[in-house]
Structures are given as C-alpha cells and as structure tokens.
Amino acid sequence: MNKELEKLLFNPVRLKILSFLFSVENASFKKLIEVSEASKGNISVQIKKLEDAELIKVRKKFEGNYPLTLCKITSKGKTSFKVFLKSLQSYGINESADVDFKNRI
C-alpha cells in the first residue's frame, strides 16, 4: 500500500469520515461531526486533508439562509478505501473483527 495513503487513513477521524462516506451518497458537515465524534475545528482540518488527496469532494451551498457543506467520496476515495481494507486484512484484521486499535501495541 502507498505510504501516503497509509499515513492519511490511519488517522481515526479521517478513517471514520471515509468509511461513512463509502456507505452513503453524501453527508453534511454536521453529520460527519456526529459520526466522527470530532470537534468542528478538527473535522474541518481532516476534511481538507481528504479533499486535498482527492479522496472526497466538498460542495458548499446555501439551504435557505444557512450554509450547508456536503461531502461525497470520489471514485479515487472508494478505490483507496478498498485498498486500505485489503491491506488490513493481509495483516489478519478483517472488517467484521471488533478491534480496539487504541489499546493495541
């Protein structure tokens, strides 16, 4: 696996964002905060990193008088996520395993 991709996706917040976007058509900034359990500032930084890597596309618009930020996974993002999962599986970790990465050394 590409070291840049590995470094990008081993961040828990970015991984939560990408894995959630993999399963839906798009998601609002507010929903990604809820899913990732991250602060607004942190989620903004992580979304920008994923966007810069072209793994997600960000669209900003207004709904009524309120700003709305929508994020969508790109085809590159889907491919990268699949490669990342296959890499984890090669280490004996599969997506059905209940693994607490924070407590593993």
Helices and strands as residue ranges (DSSP letters): H 3-9, H 12-23, E 27-28, H 29-36, H 40-52, E 56-63, E 66-73, H 75-90, G 101-103
